[in-house]
Amino acid sequence: MLQNIGLPGLLLIGVVVLVLFGKGKISSVMGEVGKGITAFKKGMDDGRREIEDASALAVRDVTPTSERV
């Protein structure tokens, strides 16, 4: 069903949303969406960096310790 929307349908939806919510509300919502995307990307980068650091630490700890007899 959504495959047949096309450009005229998207324009109609955009006009209806603009009329219902107004220009100010839409711009504030889009600003919040942008902040959310930025926070998500930062979280993904932090998580990847944490995993890489943990795997690098695990590789370094492979050497056996000397045993005292």
PDB file of N, CA, C and O in Angstrom:
ATOM      1  N   MET A   1       0.820  -1.184   0.000  1.00  0.00           N
ATOM      2  CA  MET A   1       0.000   0.000   0.000  1.00  0.00           C
ATOM      3  C   MET A   1       0.873   1.260   0.000  1.00  0.00           C
ATOM      4  O   MET A   1       0.595   2.203  -0.740  1.00  0.00           O
ATOM      5  N   LEU A   2       1.908   1.280   0.811  1.00  0.00           N
ATOM      6  CA  LEU A   2       2.768   2.456   0.893  1.00  0.00           C
ATOM      7  C   LEU A   2       3.665   2.626  -0.333  1.00  0.00           C
ATOM      8  O   LEU A   2       4.279   3.678  -0.509  1.00  0.00           O
ATOM      9  N   GLN A   3       3.743   1.617  -1.166  1.00  0.00           N
ATOM     10  CA  GLN A   3       4.580   1.704  -2.354  1.00  0.00           C
ATOM     11  C   GLN A   3       3.980   2.624  -3.412  1.00  0.00           C
ATOM     12  O   GLN A   3       4.701   3.091  -4.294  1.00  0.00           O
ATOM     13  N   ASN A   4       2.697   2.891  -3.345  1.00  0.00           N
ATOM     14  CA  ASN A   4       2.018   3.669  -4.379  1.00  0.00           C
ATOM     15  C   ASN A   4       1.741   5.111  -3.961  1.00  0.00           C
ATOM     16  O   ASN A   4       0.895   5.765  -4.571  1.00  0.00           O
ATOM     17  N   ILE A   5       2.431   5.628  -2.935  1.00  0.00           N
ATOM     18  CA  ILE A   5       2.143   6.990  -2.474  1.00  0.00           C
ATOM     19  C   ILE A   5       2.606   7.999  -3.514  1.00  0.00           C
ATOM     20  O   ILE A   5       1.801   8.816  -3.961  1.00  0.00           O
ATOM     21  N   GLY A   6       3.845   7.975  -3.908  1.00  0.00           N
ATOM     22  CA  GLY A   6       4.364   8.891  -4.911  1.00  0.00           C
ATOM     23  C   GLY A   6       4.563  10.300  -4.376  1.00  0.00           C
ATOM     24  O   GLY A   6       4.273  10.585  -3.213  1.00  0.00           O
ATOM     25  N   LEU A   7       5.060  11.176  -5.238  1.00  0.00           N
ATOM     26  CA  LEU A   7       5.349  12.553  -4.860  1.00  0.00           C
ATOM     27  C   LEU A   7       4.099  13.357  -4.506  1.00  0.00           C
ATOM     28  O   LEU A   7       4.114  14.070  -3.503  1.00  0.00           O
ATOM     29  N   PRO A   8       3.017  13.275  -5.285  1.00  0.00           N
ATOM     30  CA  PRO A   8       1.819  14.046  -4.903  1.00  0.00           C
ATOM     31  C   PRO A   8       1.269  13.640  -3.532  1.00  0.00           C
ATOM     32  O   PRO A   8       0.824  14.494  -2.766  1.00  0.00           O
ATOM     33  N   GLY A   9       1.299  12.374  -3.231  1.00  0.00           N
ATOM     34  CA  GLY A   9       0.820  11.901  -1.932  1.00  0.00           C
ATOM     35  C   GLY A   9       1.679  12.415  -0.795  1.00  0.00           C
ATOM     36  O   GLY A   9       1.158  12.821   0.244  1.00  0.00           O
ATOM     37  N   LEU A  10       3.010  12.403  -0.985  1.00  0.00           N
ATOM     38  CA  LEU A  10       3.918  12.921   0.043  1.00  0.00           C
ATOM     39  C   LEU A  10       3.719  14.415   0.252  1.00  0.00           C
ATOM     40  O   LEU A  10       3.753  14.893   1.386  1.00  0.00           O
ATOM     41  N   LEU A  11       3.511  15.156  -0.832  1.00  0.00           N
ATOM     42  CA  LEU A  11       3.254  16.590  -0.712  1.00  0.00           C
ATOM     43  C   LEU A  11       1.951  16.853   0.040  1.00  0.00           C
ATOM     44  O   LEU A  11       1.887  17.761   0.867  1.00  0.00           O
ATOM     45  N   LEU A  12       0.930  16.078  -0.237  1.00  0.00           N
ATOM     46  CA  LEU A  12      -0.345  16.232   0.462  1.00  0.00           C
ATOM     47  C   LEU A  12      -0.191  15.940   1.950  1.00  0.00           C
ATOM     48  O   LEU A  12      -0.723  16.669   2.787  1.00  0.00           O
ATOM     49  N   ILE A  13       0.524  14.894   2.275  1.00  0.00           N
ATOM     50  CA  ILE A  13       0.773  14.567   3.675  1.00  0.00           C
ATOM     51  C   ILE A  13       1.546  15.688   4.353  1.00  0.00           C
ATOM     52  O   ILE A  13       1.228  16.061   5.482  1.00  0.00           O
ATOM     53  N   GLY A  14       2.559  16.232   3.682  1.00  0.00           N
ATOM     54  CA  GLY A  14       3.339  17.338   4.237  1.00  0.00           C
ATOM     55  C   GLY A  14       2.494  18.569   4.500  1.00  0.00           C
ATOM     56  O   GLY A  14       2.652  19.218   5.535  1.00  0.00           O
ATOM     57  N   VAL A  15       1.595  18.903   3.575  1.00  0.00           N
ATOM     58  CA  VAL A  15       0.720  20.071   3.753  1.00  0.00           C
ATOM     59  C   VAL A  15      -0.234  19.845   4.921  1.00  0.00           C
ATOM     60  O   VAL A  15      -0.464  20.759   5.712  1.00  0.00           O
ATOM     61  N   VAL A  16      -0.786  18.657   5.039  1.00  0.00           N
ATOM     62  CA  VAL A  16      -1.709  18.362   6.141  1.00  0.00           C
ATOM     63  C   VAL A  16      -0.995  18.460   7.486  1.00  0.00           C
ATOM     64  O   VAL A  16      -1.535  19.026   8.437  1.00  0.00           O
ATOM     65  N   VAL A  17       0.207  17.915   7.566  1.00  0.00           N
ATOM     66  CA  VAL A  17       0.982  17.994   8.814  1.00  0.00           C
ATOM     67  C   VAL A  17       1.307  19.441   9.140  1.00  0.00           C
ATOM     68  O   VAL A  17       1.217  19.848  10.299  1.00  0.00           O
ATOM     69  N   LEU A  18       1.682  20.222   8.139  1.00  0.00           N
ATOM     70  CA  LEU A  18       2.000  21.633   8.362  1.00  0.00           C
ATOM     71  C   LEU A  18       0.778  22.409   8.854  1.00  0.00           C
ATOM     72  O   LEU A  18       0.898  23.253   9.742  1.00  0.00           O
ATOM     73  N   VAL A  19      -0.375  22.136   8.294  1.00  0.00           N
ATOM     74  CA  VAL A  19      -1.593  22.822   8.712  1.00  0.00           C
ATOM     75  C   VAL A  19      -1.976  22.415  10.139  1.00  0.00           C
ATOM     76  O   VAL A  19      -2.375  23.262  10.939  1.00  0.00           O
ATOM     77  N   LEU A  20      -1.858  21.134  10.455  1.00  0.00           N
ATOM     78  CA  LEU A  20      -2.263  20.656  11.775  1.00  0.00           C
ATOM     79  C   LEU A  20      -1.343  21.148  12.892  1.00  0.00           C
ATOM     80  O   LEU A  20      -1.822  21.554  13.950  1.00  0.00           O
ATOM     81  N   PHE A  21      -0.037  21.117  12.670  1.00  0.00           N
ATOM     82  CA  PHE A  21       0.904  21.403  13.750  1.00  0.00           C
ATOM     83  C   PHE A  21       1.527  22.786  13.675  1.00  0.00           C
ATOM     84  O   PHE A  21       1.953  23.312  14.703  1.00  0.00           O
ATOM     85  N   GLY A  22       1.595  23.377  12.534  1.00  0.00           N
ATOM     86  CA  GLY A  22       2.207  24.694  12.400  1.00  0.00           C
ATOM     87  C   GLY A  22       3.705  24.602  12.208  1.00  0.00           C
ATOM     88  O   GLY A  22       4.334  23.600  12.548  1.00  0.00           O
ATOM     89  N   LYS A  23       4.265  25.665  11.656  1.00  0.00           N
ATOM     90  CA  LYS A  23       5.677  25.689  11.304  1.00  0.00           C
ATOM     91  C   LYS A  23       6.583  25.615  12.538  1.00  0.00           C
ATOM     92  O   LYS A  23       7.595  24.915  12.511  1.00  0.00           O
ATOM     93  N   GLY A  24       6.243  26.315  13.604  1.00  0.00           N
ATOM     94  CA  GLY A  24       7.079  26.349  14.804  1.00  0.00           C
ATOM     95  C   GLY A  24       7.178  24.995  15.484  1.00  0.00           C
ATOM     96  O   GLY A  24       8.261  24.584  15.901  1.00  0.00           O
ATOM     97  N   LYS A  25       6.059  24.305  15.597  1.00  0.00           N
ATOM     98  CA  LYS A  25       6.046  22.998  16.263  1.00  0.00           C
ATOM     99  C   LYS A  25       6.836  21.973  15.457  1.00  0.00           C
ATOM    100  O   LYS A  25       7.564  21.165  16.032  1.00  0.00           O
ATOM    101  N   ILE A  26       6.702  21.996  14.142  1.00  0.00           N
ATOM    102  CA  ILE A  26       7.415  21.043  13.298  1.00  0.00           C
ATOM    103  C   ILE A  26       8.918  21.281  13.393  1.00  0.00           C
ATOM    104  O   ILE A  26       9.692  20.326  13.465  1.00  0.00           O
ATOM    105  N   SER A  27       9.343  22.554  13.392  1.00  0.00           N
ATOM    106  CA  SER A  27      10.778  22.821  13.467  1.00  0.00           C
ATOM    107  C   SER A  27      11.343  22.398  14.819  1.00  0.00           C
ATOM    108  O   SER A  27      12.472  21.912  14.881  1.00  0.00           O
ATOM    109  N   SER A  28      10.591  22.569  15.899  1.00  0.00           N
ATOM    110  CA  SER A  28      11.085  22.134  17.206  1.00  0.00           C
ATOM    111  C   SER A  28      11.148  20.609  17.287  1.00  0.00           C
ATOM    112  O   SER A  28      12.075  20.060  17.882  1.00  0.00           O
ATOM    113  N   VAL A  29      10.180  19.929  16.700  1.00  0.00           N
ATOM    114  CA  VAL A  29      10.198  18.467  16.686  1.00  0.00           C
ATOM    115  C   VAL A  29      11.387  17.958  15.866  1.00  0.00           C
ATOM    116  O   VAL A  29      12.068  17.016  16.272  1.00  0.00           O
ATOM    117  N   MET A  30      11.630  18.580  14.722  1.00  0.00           N
ATOM    118  CA  MET A  30      12.765  18.165  13.898  1.00  0.00           C
ATOM    119  C   MET A  30      14.100  18.430  14.611  1.00  0.00           C
ATOM    120  O   MET A  30      15.048  17.659  14.463  1.00  0.00           O
ATOM    121  N   GLY A  31      14.167  19.514  15.378  1.00  0.00           N
ATOM    122  CA  GLY A  31      15.370  19.787  16.166  1.00  0.00           C
ATOM    123  C   GLY A  31      15.603  18.706  17.204  1.00  0.00           C
ATOM    124  O   GLY A  31      16.740  18.283  17.417  1.00  0.00           O
ATOM    125  N   GLU A  32      14.536  18.254  17.852  1.00  0.00           N
ATOM    126  CA  GLU A  32      14.661  17.188  18.842  1.00  0.00           C
ATOM    127  C   GLU A  32      15.047  15.867  18.176  1.00  0.00           C
ATOM    128  O   GLU A  32      15.823  15.091  18.734  1.00  0.00           O
ATOM    129  N   VAL A  33      14.510  15.616  16.995  1.00  0.00           N
ATOM    130  CA  VAL A  33      14.885  14.404  16.260  1.00  0.00           C
ATOM    131  C   VAL A  33      16.374  14.440  15.920  1.00  0.00           C
ATOM    132  O   VAL A  33      17.066  13.430  16.042  1.00  0.00           O
ATOM    133  N   GLY A  34      16.861  15.594  15.496  1.00  0.00           N
ATOM    134  CA  GLY A  34      18.283  15.740  15.190  1.00  0.00           C
ATOM    135  C   GLY A  34      19.154  15.505  16.408  1.00  0.00           C
ATOM    136  O   GLY A  34      20.197  14.857  16.313  1.00  0.00           O
ATOM    137  N   LYS A  35      18.732  16.030  17.559  1.00  0.00           N
ATOM    138  CA  LYS A  35      19.489  15.804  18.800  1.00  0.00           C
ATOM    139  C   LYS A  35      19.489  14.325  19.169  1.00  0.00           C
ATOM    140  O   LYS A  35      20.496  13.797  19.640  1.00  0.00           O
ATOM    141  N   GLY A  36      18.363  13.666  18.955  1.00  0.00           N
ATOM    142  CA  GLY A  36      18.271  12.240  19.250  1.00  0.00           C
ATOM    143  C   GLY A  36      19.176  11.413  18.357  1.00  0.00           C
ATOM    144  O   GLY A  36      19.820  10.472  18.822  1.00  0.00           O
ATOM    145  N   ILE A  37      19.230  11.755  17.085  1.00  0.00           N
ATOM    146  CA  ILE A  37      20.104  11.035  16.150  1.00  0.00           C
ATOM    147  C   ILE A  37      21.563  11.244  16.530  1.00  0.00           C
ATOM    148  O   ILE A  37      22.359  10.306  16.488  1.00  0.00           O
ATOM    149  N   THR A  38      21.917  12.477  16.901  1.00  0.00           N
ATOM    150  CA  THR A  38      23.284  12.766  17.314  1.00  0.00           C
ATOM    151  C   THR A  38      23.654  11.974  18.568  1.00  0.00           C
ATOM    152  O   THR A  38      24.744  11.408  18.645  1.00  0.00           O
ATOM    153  N   ALA A  39      22.760  11.934  19.537  1.00  0.00           N
ATOM    154  CA  ALA A  39      23.021  11.180  20.765  1.00  0.00           C
ATOM    155  C   ALA A  39      23.141   9.687  20.469  1.00  0.00           C
ATOM    156  O   ALA A  39      23.976   9.006  21.066  1.00  0.00           O
ATOM    157  N   PHE A  40      22.325   9.174  19.562  1.00  0.00           N
ATOM    158  CA  PHE A  40      22.392   7.762  19.195  1.00  0.00           C
ATOM    159  C   PHE A  40      23.729   7.431  18.552  1.00  0.00           C
ATOM    160  O   PHE A  40      24.348   6.422  18.889  1.00  0.00           O
ATOM    161  N   LYS A  41      24.180   8.279  17.624  1.00  0.00           N
ATOM    162  CA  LYS A  41      25.467   8.042  16.969  1.00  0.00           C
ATOM    163  C   LYS A  41      26.610   8.092  17.967  1.00  0.00           C
ATOM    164  O   LYS A  41      27.531   7.279  17.892  1.00  0.00           O
ATOM    165  N   LYS A  42      26.564   9.048  18.915  1.00  0.00           N
ATOM    166  CA  LYS A  42      27.604   9.155  19.935  1.00  0.00           C
ATOM    167  C   LYS A  42      27.614   7.903  20.810  1.00  0.00           C
ATOM    168  O   LYS A  42      28.680   7.394  21.156  1.00  0.00           O
ATOM    169  N   GLY A  43      26.437   7.413  21.166  1.00  0.00           N
ATOM    170  CA  GLY A  43      26.345   6.192  21.957  1.00  0.00           C
ATOM    171  C   GLY A  43      26.897   4.988  21.217  1.00  0.00           C
ATOM    172  O   GLY A  43      27.571   4.146  21.810  1.00  0.00           O
ATOM    173  N   MET A  44      26.618   4.903  19.935  1.00  0.00           N
ATOM    174  CA  MET A  44      27.156   3.798  19.134  1.00  0.00           C
ATOM    175  C   MET A  44      28.679   3.857  19.075  1.00  0.00           C
ATOM    176  O   MET A  44      29.345   2.830  19.210  1.00  0.00           O
ATOM    177  N   ASP A  45      29.235   5.053  18.873  1.00  0.00           N
ATOM    178  CA  ASP A  45      30.689   5.207  18.825  1.00  0.00           C
ATOM    179  C   ASP A  45      31.321   4.858  20.169  1.00  0.00           C
ATOM    180  O   ASP A  45      32.351   4.184  20.213  1.00  0.00           O
ATOM    181  N   ASP A  46      30.713   5.311  21.264  1.00  0.00           N
ATOM    182  CA  ASP A  46      31.236   5.003  22.596  1.00  0.00           C
ATOM    183  C   ASP A  46      31.195   3.506  22.862  1.00  0.00           C
ATOM    184  O   ASP A  46      32.144   2.950  23.415  1.00  0.00           O
ATOM    185  N   GLY A  47      30.112   2.849  22.476  1.00  0.00           N
ATOM    186  CA  GLY A  47      29.995   1.407  22.666  1.00  0.00           C
ATOM    187  C   GLY A  47      31.015   0.638  21.853  1.00  0.00           C
ATOM    188  O   GLY A  47      31.619  -0.315  22.344  1.00  0.00           O
ATOM    189  N   ARG A  48      31.207   1.053  20.606  1.00  0.00           N
ATOM    190  CA  ARG A  48      32.202   0.381  19.764  1.00  0.00           C
ATOM    191  C   ARG A  48      33.602   0.562  20.340  1.00  0.00           C
ATOM    192  O   ARG A  48      34.396  -0.379  20.366  1.00  0.00           O
ATOM    193  N   ARG A  49      33.902   1.783  20.804  1.00  0.00           N
ATOM    194  CA  ARG A  49      35.216   2.058  21.381  1.00  0.00           C
ATOM    195  C   ARG A  49      35.431   1.236  22.653  1.00  0.00           C
ATOM    196  O   ARG A  49      36.533   0.744  22.890  1.00  0.00           O
ATOM    197  N   GLU A  50      34.396   1.086  23.465  1.00  0.00           N
ATOM    198  CA  GLU A  50      34.504   0.297  24.689  1.00  0.00           C
ATOM    199  C   GLU A  50      34.764  -1.173  24.373  1.00  0.00           C
ATOM    200  O   GLU A  50      35.571  -1.821  25.039  1.00  0.00           O
ATOM    201  N   ILE A  51      34.085  -1.695  23.363  1.00  0.00           N
ATOM    202  CA  ILE A  51      34.303  -3.087  22.962  1.00  0.00           C
ATOM    203  C   ILE A  51      35.713  -3.281  22.422  1.00  0.00           C
ATOM    204  O   ILE A  51      36.365  -4.276  22.739  1.00  0.00           O
ATOM    205  N   GLU A  52      36.195  -2.337  21.605  1.00  0.00           N
ATOM    206  CA  GLU A  52      37.550  -2.441  21.063  1.00  0.00           C
ATOM    207  C   GLU A  52      38.586  -2.375  22.178  1.00  0.00           C
ATOM    208  O   GLU A  52      39.572  -3.112  22.144  1.00  0.00           O
ATOM    209  N   ASP A  53      38.382  -1.508  23.162  1.00  0.00           N
ATOM    210  CA  ASP A  53      39.315  -1.409  24.281  1.00  0.00           C
ATOM    211  C   ASP A  53      39.328  -2.690  25.100  1.00  0.00           C
ATOM    212  O   ASP A  53      40.390  -3.146  25.524  1.00  0.00           O
ATOM    213  N   ALA A  54      38.155  -3.273  25.325  1.00  0.00           N
ATOM    214  CA  ALA A  54      38.073  -4.509  26.095  1.00  0.00           C
ATOM    215  C   ALA A  54      38.754  -5.655  25.354  1.00  0.00           C
ATOM    216  O   ALA A  54      39.433  -6.472  25.975  1.00  0.00           O
ATOM    217  N   SER A  55      38.582  -5.725  24.044  1.00  0.00           N
ATOM    218  CA  SER A  55      39.222  -6.804  23.295  1.00  0.00           C
ATOM    219  C   SER A  55      40.733  -6.604  23.229  1.00  0.00           C
ATOM    220  O   SER A  55      41.486  -7.577  23.248  1.00  0.00           O
ATOM    221  N   ALA A  56      41.182  -5.357  23.152  1.00  0.00           N
ATOM    222  CA  ALA A  56      42.622  -5.097  23.160  1.00  0.00           C
ATOM    223  C   ALA A  56      43.219  -5.471  24.510  1.00  0.00           C
ATOM    224  O   ALA A  56      44.329  -6.001  24.565  1.00  0.00           O
ATOM    225  N   LEU A  57      42.510  -5.206  25.589  1.00  0.00           N
ATOM    226  CA  LEU A  57      42.985  -5.568  26.925  1.00  0.00           C
ATOM    227  C   LEU A  57      43.030  -7.080  27.076  1.00  0.00           C
ATOM    228  O   LEU A  57      43.961  -7.605  27.687  1.00  0.00           O
ATOM    229  N   ALA A  58      42.059  -7.783  26.543  1.00  0.00           N
ATOM    230  CA  ALA A  58      42.037  -9.245  26.622  1.00  0.00           C
ATOM    231  C   ALA A  58      43.199  -9.843  25.840  1.00  0.00           C
ATOM    232  O   ALA A  58      43.767 -10.853  26.255  1.00  0.00           O
ATOM    233  N   VAL A  59      43.554  -9.241  24.727  1.00  0.00           N
ATOM    234  CA  VAL A  59      44.683  -9.746  23.941  1.00  0.00           C
ATOM    235  C   VAL A  59      45.982  -9.535  24.695  1.00  0.00           C
ATOM    236  O   VAL A  59      46.860 -10.396  24.652  1.00  0.00           O
ATOM    237  N   ARG A  60      46.127  -8.413  25.383  1.00  0.00           N
ATOM    238  CA  ARG A  60      47.351  -8.141  26.133  1.00  0.00           C
ATOM    239  C   ARG A  60      47.504  -9.057  27.334  1.00  0.00           C
ATOM    240  O   ARG A  60      48.633  -9.345  27.730  1.00  0.00           O
ATOM    241  N   ASP A  61      46.401  -9.533  27.937  1.00  0.00           N
ATOM    242  CA  ASP A  61      46.469 -10.345  29.146  1.00  0.00           C
ATOM    243  C   ASP A  61      46.681 -11.832  28.873  1.00  0.00           C
ATOM    244  O   ASP A  61      46.502 -12.644  29.781  1.00  0.00           O
ATOM    245  N   VAL A  62      47.051 -12.209  27.673  1.00  0.00           N
ATOM    246  CA  VAL A  62      47.216 -13.611  27.324  1.00  0.00           C
ATOM    247  C   VAL A  62      48.529 -14.180  27.859  1.00  0.00           C
ATOM    248  O   VAL A  62      48.626 -15.389  28.065  1.00  0.00           O
ATOM    249  N   THR A  63      49.513 -13.364  28.083  1.00  0.00           N
ATOM    250  CA  THR A  63      50.822 -13.865  28.515  1.00  0.00           C
ATOM    251  C   THR A  63      50.727 -14.525  29.884  1.00  0.00           C
ATOM    252  O   THR A  63      50.097 -13.984  30.792  1.00  0.00           O
ATOM    253  N   PRO A  64      51.353 -15.699  30.038  1.00  0.00           N
ATOM    254  CA  PRO A  64      51.278 -16.399  31.326  1.00  0.00           C
ATOM    255  C   PRO A  64      52.161 -15.702  32.369  1.00  0.00           C
ATOM    256  O   PRO A  64      53.157 -15.063  32.028  1.00  0.00           O
ATOM    257  N   THR A  65      51.793 -15.832  33.601  1.00  0.00           N
ATOM    258  CA  THR A  65      52.598 -15.280  34.688  1.00  0.00           C
ATOM    259  C   THR A  65      53.649 -16.287  35.097  1.00  0.00           C
ATOM    260  O   THR A  65      53.448 -17.492  34.946  1.00  0.00           O
ATOM    261  N   SER A  66      54.763 -15.811  35.613  1.00  0.00           N
ATOM    262  CA  SER A  66      55.828 -16.728  36.045  1.00  0.00           C
ATOM    263  C   SER A  66      55.429 -17.354  37.378  1.00  0.00           C
ATOM    264  O   SER A  66      54.915 -16.688  38.276  1.00  0.00           O
ATOM    265  N   GLU A  67      55.686 -18.662  37.476  1.00  0.00           N
ATOM    266  CA  GLU A  67      55.312 -19.392  38.682  1.00  0.00           C
ATOM    267  C   GLU A  67      56.518 -19.531  39.605  1.00  0.00           C
ATOM    268  O   GLU A  67      57.632 -19.781  39.146  1.00  0.00           O
ATOM    269  N   ARG A  68      56.295 -19.370  40.884  1.00  0.00           N
ATOM    270  CA  ARG A  68      57.368 -19.567  41.863  1.00  0.00           C
ATOM    271  C   ARG A  68      57.296 -20.977  42.398  1.00  0.00           C
ATOM    272  O   ARG A  68      56.228 -21.448  42.788  1.00  0.00           O
ATOM    273  N   VAL A  69      58.408 -21.638  42.419  1.00  0.00           N
ATOM    274  CA  VAL A  69      58.439 -23.029  42.896  1.00  0.00           C
ATOM    275  C   VAL A  69      59.132 -23.123  44.208  1.00  0.00           C
ATOM    276  O   VAL A  69      59.255 -24.214  44.765  1.00  0.00           O
TER     277      VAL A  69
END
